[in-house]
Amino acid sequence: MTPEPNIPGVSKEEALALLRYMADHSDHHAEELRETAPALGETAAAALGEAIALLQQSAAKIRQAIAETEA
């Protein structure tokens, strides 16, 4: 899927700021889940482990997009 070339009303700087926020927010949620996992059963903690990994991968991809945009 090809992204839209330009979103009307959103500057490149605003888009990058939003992406930075989203990456940091994903990291924050991953940390909250990590803190929550020990209070749950083993099966739930394993599922949360997968969710944490996906959040971290998502944040990394967002940061990659930022770096490619700034290059």
QUISUL-V744140 format. One record per backbone hydrogen bond with DSSP energy under -0.5 kcal/mol. CO is the residue of the C=O (numbers start at 0). NH is the residue of the N-H. If there is no record, write none. Layout:
((CO NH) (CO NH))
This chain:
((5 7) (6 9) (8 10) (10 14) (11 15) (12 16) (13 17) (14 18) (15 19) (16 20) (17 21) (18 22) (19 23) (20 24) (21 25) (22 26) (23 27) (24 28) (25 29) (26 30) (27 31) (28 32) (29 33) (30 34) (31 35) (32 36) (33 37) (35 38) (36 39) (40 44) (41 45) (42 46) (43 47) (44 48) (45 49) (46 50) (47 51) (48 52) (49 53) (50 54) (51 55) (52 56) (53 57) (54 58) (55 59) (56 60) (57 61) (58 62) (59 63) (60 64) (61 65) (62 66) (63 67) (64 68) (65 69) (66 70))
